[in-house]
């Protein structure tokens, strides 16, 4: 190296790799944040709709209880109905996600529409939220005196 010449630029391979993948990592972070936000909004929606459906059935629950149904049977029938709705919603959601996955596959590096964590995690979260959203109001409604439930309008 001749005297007076600038020192060669030394760069670390990790720094070069980080610079090359910065846009992909940014896209993945933004998509992950939006996906998490969508999951939270979906869980809140499932909770709201499920709790509302059960609350609207208070009068029907009162009639069932007055006719001799046990609290266990009432809660079981409400959770079974909610489970059927959740399965229908999950099937439609999975079809929609599979249809939209082709568009997002180019942005999410290394992820495809058939990656099981991408499918199973939202399904489990929404199912747990949906079932718990049905059980809690159903238990509360099953404890209400049938005469009081029949008087409410």
Buried (B, 14 or more C-beta within 10 A) or exposed (E): EEEEEEEEEEEEEEEEEEEEEEEEEEBBEEBEEEBEEEBEEBBEEBBEBBBEBBEEBBBBBBBBBEEEBEBEEBBEBBBEBBBEBBEEBBEEBBEEBEEEBEEBEEEBEEBEBEEEEBBEEBBEBBBEBBBBBBBBBBBEBBEBEBEEBBEEE
